[in-house]
Amino acid sequence: MDQRHLGHEPEPSKRPRWCRTGDAYFPHAALVDGQWWVLRLNAFPDHPMWTLFVDGDRRFDLDETPSAWGQSAIKKSNPVLDSQTTAKALAPIRHFVAYGSEVGQTCDNLFCCG
């Protein structure tokens, strides 16, 4: 799903409290209503800037954070999760580093994901 469909999803209207993970591929995570939200940083502009995962399930792609989130998702001043919490948040998606891998269509372009 891309940004044109964000109006059909509940996540863009919520206000997550993002934390930094210290991971280059999944740099931001938030615990929202007992579920881990994780943003994967993609090879932009070849792919959308971000992919949002909720408890390991891909929700949608986006190039800009929803207005309800403000700019808090990408601030360097956000708190850093400890290593155990980060490991827990990223465990279900750790192997989805390459764009499309979560749907079995891994990008194999050497210039963006290779």
KOLDO-788545 format. One record per residue: residue number from 1; residue in one letter; x, y, z of N, C-alpha, C, O, CB in turn. Coordinates in nm, 4 decimals. Glycine has a CB too. Example, Ala and Ser with C-alpha at 12.3 -4.5 7.8 and 13.67 -1.06 7.14 Angstrom:
2
num  residu  n_X  n_Y  n_Z  ca_X  ca_Y  ca_Z  c_X  c_Y  c_Z  o_X  o_Y  o_Z  cb_X  cb_Y  cb_Z
1  A  1.3190  -0.5690  0.7800  1.2300  -0.4500  0.7800  1.3200  -0.3300  0.7800  1.4236  -0.3319  0.8465  1.1308  -0.4473  0.9046;
2  S  1.2850  -0.2250  0.7080  1.3670  -0.1060  0.7140  1.2900  0.0030  0.7870  1.3409  0.1138  0.8039  1.4084  -0.0598  0.5725;
# end
This chain:
114
num  residu  n_X  n_Y  n_Z  ca_X  ca_Y  ca_Z  c_X  c_Y  c_Z  o_X  o_Y  o_Z  cb_X  cb_Y  cb_Z
1  M  0.0855  -0.1180  0.0000  0.0000  0.0000  0.0000  0.0889  0.1228  0.0000  0.1942  0.1238  0.0638  -0.0966  0.0006  0.1223;
2  D  0.0483  0.2234  -0.0693  0.1273  0.3452  -0.0725  0.0505  0.4595  -0.0087  -0.0601  0.4405  0.0419  0.1662  0.3804  -0.2161;
3  Q  0.1089  0.5772  -0.0111  0.0499  0.6915  0.0578  -0.0894  0.7281  0.0087  -0.1679  0.7843  0.0851  0.1392  0.8093  0.0432;
4  R  -0.1216  0.6986  -0.1138  -0.2536  0.7351  -0.1648  -0.3649  0.6629  -0.0909  -0.4806  0.7045  -0.0973  -0.2626  0.7049  -0.3128;
5  H  -0.3312  0.5547  -0.0206  -0.4322  0.4762  0.0495  -0.4298  0.4943  0.2006  -0.4985  0.4213  0.2721  -0.4144  0.3320  0.0172;
6  L  -0.3534  0.5886  0.2499  -0.3398  0.6050  0.3934  -0.4716  0.6374  0.4634  -0.4856  0.6083  0.5822  -0.2405  0.7126  0.4219;
7  G  -0.5658  0.6949  0.3958  -0.6933  0.7276  0.4582  -0.7737  0.6064  0.5018  -0.8687  0.6185  0.5792  -0.7747  0.8086  0.3648;
8  H  -0.7354  0.4892  0.4519  -0.8074  0.3660  0.4844  -0.7438  0.2897  0.6002  -0.7955  0.1856  0.6407  -0.8140  0.2767  0.3625;
9  E  -0.6358  0.3382  0.6526  -0.5631  0.2703  0.7592  -0.5745  0.3495  0.8893  -0.5786  0.4725  0.8865  -0.4150  0.2511  0.7204;
10  P  -0.5797  0.2798  1.0039  -0.5904  0.3533  1.1318  -0.4588  0.4155  1.1782  -0.4613  0.5130  1.2533  -0.6412  0.2605  1.2395;
11  E  -0.3441  0.3622  1.1360  -0.2158  0.4075  1.1878  -0.1848  0.5554  1.1635  -0.1295  0.6198  1.2527  -0.1086  0.3257  1.1281;
12  P  -0.2178  0.6122  1.0466  -0.1812  0.7526  1.0245  -0.2456  0.8520  1.1207  -0.1952  0.9631  1.1373  -0.2170  0.7909  0.8861;
13  S  -0.3561  0.8138  1.1840  -0.4229  0.9066  1.2751  -0.3735  0.8932  1.4196  -0.4085  0.9752  1.5046  -0.5729  0.8840  1.2701;
14  K  -0.2937  0.7919  1.4477  -0.2416  0.7733  1.5834  -0.1179  0.8593  1.6030  -0.0612  0.9115  1.5070  -0.2087  0.6244  1.6104;
15  R  -0.0771  0.8734  1.7278  0.0398  0.9553  1.7613  0.1439  0.8699  1.8345  0.1533  0.8743  1.9571  -0.0016  1.0776  1.8486;
16  P  0.2210  0.7929  1.7591  0.3217  0.7087  1.8242  0.4333  0.7906  1.8862  0.4639  0.9008  1.8405  0.3800  0.6105  1.7248;
17  R  0.4931  0.7365  1.9893  0.6116  0.7979  2.0504  0.7318  0.7178  2.0014  0.7673  0.6145  2.0581  0.6030  0.7994  2.2099;
18  W  0.7933  0.7680  1.8949  0.9016  0.6969  1.8290  1.0296  0.7004  1.9103  1.0615  0.7993  1.9764  0.9262  0.7551  1.6924;
19  C  1.1019  0.5897  1.9036  1.2348  0.5788  1.9639  1.3314  0.5321  1.8554  1.2915  0.4692  1.7575  1.2347  0.4798  2.0867;
20  R  1.4572  0.5637  1.8746  1.5598  0.5164  1.7827  1.6035  0.3768  1.8257  1.6097  0.3458  1.9447  1.6810  0.6140  1.7787;
21  T  1.6336  0.2933  1.7266  1.6733  0.1557  1.7561  1.8241  0.1348  1.7467  1.8774  0.0402  1.8046  1.6031  0.0607  1.6619;
22  G  1.8928  0.2226  1.6741  2.0342  0.2018  1.6488  2.0591  0.1082  1.5321  2.1741  0.0750  1.5033  2.1007  0.1481  1.7716;
23  D  1.9544  0.0654  1.4650  1.9649  -0.0242  1.3503  1.9576  0.0577  1.2215  1.8695  0.1425  1.2072  1.8528  -0.1321  1.3535;
24  A  2.0474  0.0336  1.1295  2.0511  0.1114  1.0048  1.9311  0.0849  0.9147  1.8872  0.1757  0.8441  2.1782  0.0807  0.9290;
25  Y  1.8775  -0.0350  0.9148  1.7654  -0.0696  0.8273  1.6294  -0.0395  0.8899  1.5347  -0.0027  0.8203  1.7726  -0.2158  0.7908;
26  F  1.6210  -0.0555  1.0203  1.4964  -0.0332  1.0948  1.5258  0.0682  1.2060  1.5334  0.0312  1.3232  1.4393  -0.1689  1.1545;
27  P  1.5420  0.1941  1.1702  1.5937  0.2916  1.2665  1.4960  0.3438  1.3711  1.5386  0.4043  1.4695  1.6459  0.4052  1.1935;
28  H  1.3648  0.3216  1.3520  1.2671  0.3799  1.4445  1.1603  0.2775  1.4811  1.1129  0.2017  1.3965  1.2018  0.5050  1.3826;
29  A  1.1235  0.2770  1.6088  1.0200  0.1860  1.6581  0.9392  0.2566  1.7660  0.9880  0.3471  1.8337  1.0823  0.0543  1.7131;
30  A  0.8149  0.2131  1.7802  0.7268  0.2683  1.8841  0.6340  0.1576  1.9321  0.5861  0.0771  1.8522  0.6444  0.3910  1.8304;
31  L  0.6093  0.1536  2.0598  0.5123  0.0606  2.1158  0.3793  0.1342  2.1230  0.3643  0.2298  2.1990  0.5570  0.0074  2.2575;
32  V  0.2822  0.0888  2.0429  0.1524  0.1545  2.0322  0.0431  0.0528  2.0631  0.0282  -0.0467  1.9922  0.1322  0.2167  1.8905;
33  D  -0.0330  0.0782  2.1688  -0.1416  -0.0114  2.2079  -0.0950  -0.1567  2.2178  -0.1664  -0.2485  2.1774  -0.2564  -0.0006  2.1085;
34  G  0.0249  -0.1763  2.2718  0.0784  -0.3111  2.2919  0.1366  -0.3758  2.1675  0.1730  -0.4934  2.1706  -0.0280  -0.3984  2.3450;
35  Q  0.1461  -0.3007  2.0572  0.2021  -0.3541  1.9331  0.3259  -0.2743  1.8942  0.3305  -0.1522  1.9097  0.0972  -0.3508  1.8190;
36  W  0.4268  -0.3461  1.8430  0.5469  -0.2783  1.7975  0.5280  -0.2278  1.6558  0.4996  -0.3048  1.5641  0.6680  -0.3712  1.8054;
37  W  0.5441  -0.0982  1.6391  0.5484  -0.0350  1.5083  0.6952  -0.0123  1.4767  0.7698  0.0394  1.5598  0.4659  0.0998  1.5047;
38  V  0.7368  -0.0509  1.3569  0.8755  -0.0341  1.3163  0.8781  0.0246  1.1758  0.8046  -0.0194  1.0874  0.9527  -0.1692  1.3221;
39  L  0.9630  0.1238  1.1565  0.9820  0.1828  1.0242  1.1105  0.1284  0.9629  1.2185  0.1369  1.0214  0.9863  0.3381  1.0325;
40  R  1.0953  0.0723  0.8429  1.2136  0.0312  0.7669  1.2495  0.1449  0.6719  1.1630  0.1993  0.6033  1.1882  -0.1030  0.6881;
41  L  1.3765  0.1801  0.6687  1.4264  0.2800  0.5763  1.4615  0.2094  0.4456  1.5459  0.1199  0.4431  1.5499  0.3559  0.6353;
42  N  1.3958  0.2506  0.3371  1.4165  0.1874  0.2073  1.5140  0.2682  0.1221  1.5535  0.3789  0.1586  1.2831  0.1712  0.1338;
43  A  1.5514  0.2119  0.0097  1.6425  0.2784  -0.0846  1.5627  0.3787  -0.1676  1.5182  0.3485  -0.2783  1.7143  0.1741  -0.1775;
44  F  1.5459  0.4971  -0.1126  1.4720  0.6063  -0.1756  1.5659  0.6773  -0.2728  1.6814  0.6980  -0.2354  1.4149  0.7063  -0.0684;
45  P  1.5279  0.7152  -0.3904  1.3941  0.7243  -0.4485  1.3525  0.6041  -0.5321  1.2464  0.6057  -0.5944  1.3858  0.8457  -0.5321;
46  D  1.4362  0.4985  -0.5341  1.3983  0.3795  -0.6105  1.2773  0.3093  -0.5504  1.2033  0.2401  -0.6204  1.5152  0.2826  -0.6180;
47  H  1.2582  0.3275  -0.4222  1.1447  0.2699  -0.3486  1.0893  0.3780  -0.2572  1.1534  0.4813  -0.2378  1.1872  0.1420  -0.2661;
48  P  0.9717  0.3559  -0.2011  0.9210  0.4534  -0.1034  1.0217  0.4707  0.0108  1.0977  0.3789  0.0418  0.7828  0.4083  -0.0474;
49  M  1.0216  0.5871  0.0719  1.1167  0.6180  0.1792  1.1080  0.5180  0.2947  1.2101  0.4695  0.3433  1.0921  0.7592  0.2316;
50  W  0.9864  0.4878  0.3377  0.9641  0.4036  0.4556  0.8642  0.2925  0.4264  0.7805  0.3041  0.3370  0.9147  0.4883  0.5730;
51  T  0.8746  0.1840  0.5039  0.7699  0.0816  0.5120  0.7377  0.0674  0.6599  0.8278  0.0526  0.7425  0.8154  -0.0576  0.4471;
52  L  0.6087  0.0720  0.6933  0.5661  0.0539  0.8326  0.5267  -0.0918  0.8545  0.4478  -0.1484  0.7789  0.4472  0.1490  0.8679;
53  F  0.5831  -0.1510  0.9589  0.5466  -0.2848  1.0046  0.4799  -0.2713  1.1403  0.5244  -0.1928  1.2240  0.6714  -0.3792  1.0122;
54  V  0.3739  -0.3468  1.1624  0.3069  -0.3504  1.2917  0.3091  -0.4947  1.3395  0.2482  -0.5823  1.2780  0.1599  -0.2946  1.2829;
55  D  0.3799  -0.5191  1.4500  0.4006  -0.6537  1.5037  0.4411  -0.7531  1.3949  0.3925  -0.8662  1.3911  0.2739  -0.7023  1.5731;
56  G  0.5308  -0.7091  1.3068  0.5867  -0.7968  1.2051  0.5106  -0.8012  1.0743  0.5582  -0.8606  0.9776  0.5954  -0.9318  1.2582;
57  D  0.3945  -0.7402  1.0690  0.3156  -0.7382  0.9457  0.3347  -0.6060  0.8734  0.3272  -0.4991  0.9341  0.1664  -0.7616  0.9758;
58  R  0.3593  -0.6141  0.7434  0.3719  -0.4929  0.6624  0.2359  -0.4259  0.6543  0.1361  -0.4900  0.6211  0.4266  -0.5251  0.5199;
59  R  0.2322  -0.2958  0.6849  0.1057  -0.2214  0.6782  0.0989  -0.1381  0.5511  0.0032  -0.1505  0.4746  0.0894  -0.1308  0.8016;
60  F  0.2002  -0.0521  0.5267  0.2008  0.0291  0.4056  0.3359  0.0966  0.3890  0.4168  0.1026  0.4816  0.0883  0.1341  0.4096;
61  D  0.3579  0.1474  0.2680  0.4762  0.2262  0.2345  0.4394  0.3732  0.2402  0.3233  0.4092  0.2210  0.5320  0.1883  0.0944;
62  L  0.5376  0.4583  0.2664  0.5135  0.6013  0.2654  0.6422  0.6766  0.2360  0.7520  0.6301  0.2668  0.4542  0.6467  0.3987;
63  D  0.6266  0.7927  0.1764  0.7408  0.8791  0.1476  0.7545  0.9892  0.2503  0.8638  1.0424  0.2693  0.7280  0.9393  0.0094;
64  E  0.6462  1.0244  0.3169  0.6466  1.1259  0.4219  0.5689  1.0705  0.5406  0.4770  0.9903  0.5240  0.5848  1.2614  0.3715;
65  T  0.6064  1.1137  0.6592  0.5323  1.0672  0.7756  0.3969  1.1366  0.7800  0.3870  1.2544  0.7457  0.6117  1.0933  0.9059;
66  P  0.2918  1.0653  0.8219  0.1587  1.1259  0.8330  0.1606  1.2485  0.9240  0.2393  1.2553  1.0184  0.0578  1.0233  0.8860;
67  S  0.0755  1.3430  0.8957  0.0760  1.4690  0.9707  0.0515  1.4481  1.1202  0.1070  1.5220  1.2015  -0.0293  1.5632  0.9146;
68  A  -0.0294  1.3504  1.1585  -0.0550  1.3241  1.3006  0.0727  1.2806  1.3728  0.0862  1.3020  1.4932  -0.1635  1.2162  1.3163;
69  W  0.1652  1.2204  1.3004  0.2904  1.1778  1.3613  0.3849  1.2948  1.3822  0.4781  1.2859  1.4621  0.3571  1.0721  1.2757;
70  G  0.3617  1.4044  1.3110  0.4550  1.5159  1.3159  0.5881  1.4724  1.2586  0.5931  1.3809  1.1765  0.4720  1.5677  1.4599;
71  Q  0.6928  1.5345  1.2990  0.8260  1.4952  1.2539  0.8961  1.4080  1.3580  1.0164  1.3839  1.3473  0.9106  1.6194  1.2237;
72  S  0.8226  1.3607  1.4580  0.8851  1.2860  1.5670  0.9428  1.1517  1.5244  1.0269  1.0960  1.5949  0.7856  1.2639  1.6759;
73  A  0.8996  1.0988  1.4111  0.9489  0.9681  1.3693  1.0943  0.9722  1.3261  1.1610  0.8687  1.3261  0.8642  0.9147  1.2570;
74  I  1.1440  1.0862  1.2901  1.2782  1.0912  1.2330  1.3733  1.1837  1.3086  1.4759  1.2239  1.2537  1.2699  1.1348  1.0903;
75  K  1.3427  1.2170  1.4290  1.4282  1.3082  1.5061  1.5450  1.2330  1.5694  1.5285  1.1254  1.6269  1.3461  1.3797  1.6153;
76  K  1.6620  1.2921  1.5571  1.7802  1.2348  1.6211  1.7752  1.2506  1.7716  1.8510  1.1856  1.8436  1.9061  1.2991  1.5670;
77  S  1.6873  1.3358  1.8192  1.6762  1.3581  1.9630  1.5811  1.2596  2.0310  1.5674  1.2623  2.1533  1.6299  1.4994  1.9892;
78  N  1.5151  1.1726  1.9540  1.4262  1.0733  2.0153  1.5077  0.9798  2.1043  1.6253  0.9555  2.0770  1.3498  0.9922  1.9063;
79  P  1.4466  0.9274  2.2101  1.5198  0.8357  2.2978  1.5616  0.7094  2.2221  1.5016  0.6725  2.1211  1.4338  0.7984  2.4200;
80  V  1.6652  0.6448  2.2734  1.7165  0.5218  2.2136  1.6666  0.4035  2.2960  1.6757  0.4038  2.4187  1.8728  0.5231  2.2062;
81  L  1.6141  0.3033  2.2275  1.5716  0.1810  2.2962  1.6946  0.1021  2.3409  1.7990  0.1069  2.2758  1.4812  0.0940  2.2040;
82  D  1.6822  0.0309  2.4499  1.7926  -0.0555  2.4921  1.8006  -0.1752  2.3977  1.7059  -0.2025  2.3239  1.7739  -0.1025  2.6401;
83  S  1.9118  -0.2458  2.3996  1.9359  -0.3529  2.3026  1.8363  -0.4682  2.3137  1.7986  -0.5257  2.2116  2.0755  -0.4061  2.3198;
84  Q  1.7932  -0.5031  2.4332  1.6956  -0.6116  2.4493  1.5592  -0.5724  2.3925  1.4938  -0.6538  2.3273  1.6817  -0.6493  2.5976;
85  T  1.5165  -0.4503  2.4165  1.3882  -0.4030  2.3646  1.3938  -0.3922  2.2130  1.2987  -0.4295  2.1443  1.3507  -0.2669  2.4267;
86  T  1.5048  -0.3415  2.1609  1.5211  -0.3335  2.0158  1.5153  -0.4725  1.9542  1.4483  -0.4923  1.8529  1.6539  -0.2646  1.9797;
87  A  1.5836  -0.5677  2.0132  1.5826  -0.7050  1.9608  1.4405  -0.7613  1.9578  1.4022  -0.8287  1.8622  1.6737  -0.7959  2.0462;
88  K  1.3637  -0.7341  2.0610  1.2253  -0.7815  2.0660  1.1400  -0.7152  1.9572  1.0619  -0.7823  1.8897  1.1647  -0.7540  2.2045;
89  A  1.1552  -0.5849  1.9407  1.0764  -0.5114  1.8416  1.1100  -0.5540  1.6995  1.0216  -0.5614  1.6142  1.0988  -0.3620  1.8569;
90  L  1.2380  -0.5823  1.6735  1.2811  -0.6145  1.5377  1.2788  -0.7633  1.5045  1.2914  -0.7998  1.3876  1.4185  -0.5625  1.5163;
91  A  1.2630  -0.8495  1.6037  1.2698  -0.9942  1.5810  1.1801  -1.0433  1.4669  1.2272  -1.1209  1.3837  1.2325  -1.0662  1.7072;
92  P  1.0532  -1.0019  1.4591  0.9684  -1.0575  1.3526  1.0024  -1.0080  1.2122  0.9574  -1.0667  1.1137  0.8255  -1.0253  1.3814;
93  I  1.0808  -0.9013  1.2017  1.1078  -0.8439  1.0692  1.2556  -0.8406  1.0346  1.2925  -0.7907  0.9282  1.0522  -0.7045  1.0616;
94  R  1.3387  -0.8912  1.1196  1.4837  -0.8826  1.1022  1.5276  -0.9272  0.9619  1.6208  -0.8693  0.9062  1.5539  -0.9677  1.2080;
95  H  1.4634  -1.0270  0.9047  1.5024  -1.0795  0.7736  1.4351  -1.0065  0.6564  1.4497  -1.0489  0.5418  1.4694  -1.2268  0.7665;
96  F  1.3630  -0.8994  0.6826  1.2969  -0.8207  0.5775  1.3744  -0.6916  0.5474  1.3144  -0.5848  0.5351  1.1521  -0.7867  0.6193;
97  V  1.5035  -0.7010  0.5358  1.5872  -0.5839  0.5126  1.5652  -0.5268  0.3730  1.5506  -0.4054  0.3580  1.7342  -0.6195  0.5319;
98  A  1.5625  -0.6113  0.2713  1.5469  -0.5639  0.1330  1.4011  -0.5311  0.1036  1.3101  -0.6008  0.1485  1.5985  -0.6693  0.0331;
99  Y  1.3805  -0.4241  0.0275  1.2450  -0.3835  -0.0091  1.1743  -0.4978  -0.0816  1.2307  -0.5580  -0.1730  1.2477  -0.2564  -0.0977;
100  G  1.0535  -0.5269  -0.0418  0.9719  -0.6308  -0.1031  0.9911  -0.7693  -0.0451  0.9132  -0.8597  -0.0753  0.9998  -0.6356  -0.2467;
101  S  1.0930  -0.7883  0.0375  1.1200  -0.9211  0.0935  1.0048  -0.9709  0.1801  0.9827  -1.0915  0.1911  1.2484  -0.9183  0.1755;
102  E  0.9328  -0.8797  0.2406  0.8213  -0.9175  0.3287  0.7025  -0.9745  0.2524  0.6136  -1.0343  0.3129  0.7761  -0.7976  0.4092;
103  V  0.6996  -0.9569  0.1205  0.5907  -1.0119  0.0386  0.6447  -1.1115  -0.0635  0.5755  -1.1462  -0.1592  0.5146  -0.8987  -0.0333;
104  G  0.7690  -1.1578  -0.0432  0.8281  -1.2574  -0.1307  0.8728  -1.2051  -0.2655  0.8926  -1.2833  -0.3585  0.7326  -1.3659  -0.1516;
105  Q  0.8893  -1.0736  -0.2780  0.9344  -1.0134  -0.4035  1.0530  -0.9212  -0.3757  1.0469  -0.8007  -0.4001  0.8186  -0.9350  -0.4725;
106  T  1.1590  -0.9791  -0.3251  1.2766  -0.9029  -0.2872  1.3361  -0.8297  -0.4063  1.3568  -0.8887  -0.5123  1.3803  -0.9939  -0.2249;
107  C  1.3631  -0.7026  -0.3888  1.4298  -0.6239  -0.4915  1.5730  -0.6757  -0.5052  1.6451  -0.6887  -0.4062  1.4276  -0.4708  -0.4567;
108  D  1.6126  -0.7045  -0.6274  1.7489  -0.7531  -0.6493  1.8305  -0.6578  -0.7355  1.9321  -0.6968  -0.7931  1.7456  -0.8902  -0.7140;
109  N  1.7858  -0.5324  -0.7443  1.8594  -0.4328  -0.8201  1.9872  -0.3970  -0.7447  1.9816  -0.3498  -0.6312  1.7726  -0.3068  -0.8451;
110  L  2.1017  -0.4195  -0.8078  2.2294  -0.3931  -0.7427  2.2506  -0.2481  -0.7050  2.3287  -0.2190  -0.6145  2.3396  -0.4366  -0.8308;
111  F  2.1824  -0.1556  -0.7729  2.2023  -0.0136  -0.7467  2.1209  0.0374  -0.6291  2.1575  0.1389  -0.5698  2.1681  0.0654  -0.8687;
112  C  2.0123  -0.0290  -0.5934  1.9343  0.0224  -0.4803  1.9297  -0.0744  -0.3627  1.9323  -0.0301  -0.2478  1.7934  0.0534  -0.5251;
113  C  1.9231  -0.2030  -0.3872  1.9083  -0.2966  -0.2762  2.0173  -0.4048  -0.2728  2.0258  -0.4823  -0.1775  1.7727  -0.3620  -0.2838;
114  G  2.0985  -0.4091  -0.3758  2.1973  -0.5170  -0.3875  2.3149  -0.4963  -0.3026  2.4060  -0.5791  -0.3023  2.2418  -0.5325  -0.5260;
# end
